[in-house]
């Protein structure tokens, strides 16, 4: 158990360690998702993102999906709302990545063969043009 206090935001949280819930278990038994399932999640781009049926799990990754990034963190507003995910976009092997804020409204959760992925209709170039996240962003 860890206690986190953020007086500037008027927050005080106690975090309990819990086993990681596999995406397949989450899809079968709950309509909720733990934040730990977001972190490290892969973001894919597809021009057909709006037409993809998100209610049924897919058996395989569609060939037009392009891996464009990975979720690194969440960004919350001062009143506690999640405004988006912080994602590393582009680059190769951790070099040359752009860290951006992706609004939640631009991501859809998709189950593929029991794994959880995040799908967007934006191209990699559009994502790289989003608000960049650096140390000044958090001030």
N, C-alpha and C positions, 0 to 999 in steps of 0.2 A: 504494500500500500504506500502511495506517495501523496503528499499534500502539496498543492500548488496554490500560491496566493498571488493575485495580480491586483493590488490595491488601486492602481491607476485606472483599471477598468471596473473596479468594484466587484471583482470576482474572487472566490475562494473555492477551490475544487479538491476533492479527495478522489484519487484514482485507485481503483482496485485492479490488481493484475488478474487477468482472465485468460484462459486458453484461447488461441486463435480459432475462430470459426471458419471452416472451409466454405468456399463460395457455394458449393453444391448443397451443403447443409442449410445455408442461408436461403437458397432459392427454394428448397423443398419445404422448409418449416416456418419461414417468416417473411414478412414483407419489409423487414428492417435490415439495415446493414451497419456493422460496426465501423468506426473511423479507421481501425487497423486494416480493414479490407480495402480502404481507399488508398492508403499510403503504399507506394510502389506499384499501384495499378497502372496497367498499360493503356495508353490512349491511342485509338485508331481513328483514321479519317476515311470517310467514304462520301462520295457525292450522293449516294442513295440513303444516307443516314435517316432522313425523314420518312422514307418509305419502308425502312426495315421494321418488321414486326418485333417489338420488344417484349411481348407478353409470353412468347414461347421460347424456351432455350433452343439455341442452334446446335446442330450436331458437328459442324465444322466451320472454320473461319472462312468467310466469303473471300474469293480471290481479289476483289477490288479494294479490300481494306488495307490501308497503309499504316504501319506503326509509326506514329509521329512524336510520341513522348511518353513521359512517366510522371505520375503524381508524386510530389515530394512533400507536400504540406497542405494544410487548410488555412484559409484566411477568414477570421471572424471580425465583424464590425464591433465597435465599442459597446453596442447594446446586445451582443451575443449572437447575432445572425451570421450564418455561414454565407459569405459573399462569393466564394469560389474556391477553387483548388489552385495551388501553386504547382506548376508543372515545368519540367525540363523538356524543352522542345528542340529537335534537331541534334546536331553534333554526332560524334562517333566515339564510342568508348569513354564517354564522360568529357570529351574535349570539344569545345566549340558550341556547347549547348546554350540556349537562351532560356532563362527562367522567367515565366510569365504567369499572370493571374488569369485563369480561365473561369468565366462565370458558370455557375452550376447549370444555368438555363441552356448552355451550349453543349452539355454532356448528357448522354443517355447510358444507363447501365444495361449491359447485355450479357447473358449467360451463353457460353460456348463450351460444349463438352464438359460441363461442370465447373468451368473457370469463369471468373468475372472480369469483364473488360469494359472500357468506357469508349463510347462512340461519339464522334462529332461530325458535323457536316462541313466544318471549316477545313481549308487546306493547311498544310504545314506553313506556308507563307503567311496566310491570314493569322494563324496562331502566333507566329513569331512577331507579328505587328501588334499583338495585344500589349496591355500595360506590363512593362518589365518589372520584375521583383528583385530588389537588391536591399542592402541594409537600410537605406533611407526609406524604403517602402514601409518598413515596420515602425517608423517614428511617428 
